[in-house]
């Protein structure tokens, strides 16, 4: 059985979801310390001008102490959900499958969000349902430096230079800029629709 270890992310990258689609079991890391500038609270989408970062603001610890990711609370003093949804509508309204998935996704940008990790798990469950991924899920009970299973926790690092070279697919803004690889899996879903699962299963990791 192919078991992988991942961090729950905000609308994960294509690379991460390809790893999920090709696994038999996913163990999610829930005992880690929170780190900034990762896919835990951000995603990249394709916009007319190129890559656009969508970032969830979080409540920072005033004492400066390390906080576990599962304890991180979203900062809702900013209308980030409304902004993210408007950005997605603006970016993908003319894509082939945005309207097909729009109603399923919209509630994630309306319903109040408390803890970041809980929100990411809701997103993951819905994405698996929409894409058609069936995979066994479990969570860690302690943090291990050397976990003894395929450790893909590094995929959460948004600043890491990835060697992943996904197959080119038609993107909605390709007339404005070259192909943008490894965006949020939403980009693949809105452009490829039901074909997204086959694409993820065939991706070379």
Secondary structure, DSSP 4 states (H G I P E B T S, - for coil): --EEEEE--SS-BHHHHHHHHT-SEEEEE-SPBP-SSBTTSEEEEEETTEEEEEE--B---TT----BGGG-BB-TTS-HHHHHHHHHHHHHTTSTTHHHHHHHHHGGGTS---BHHHHHHHHHHHHHHHHT---EEEE-SS--SS-SSEE-GGGGBTTS-----PPP---TTTTTSS---S-BHHHHHHHHGGGHHHHHHH---
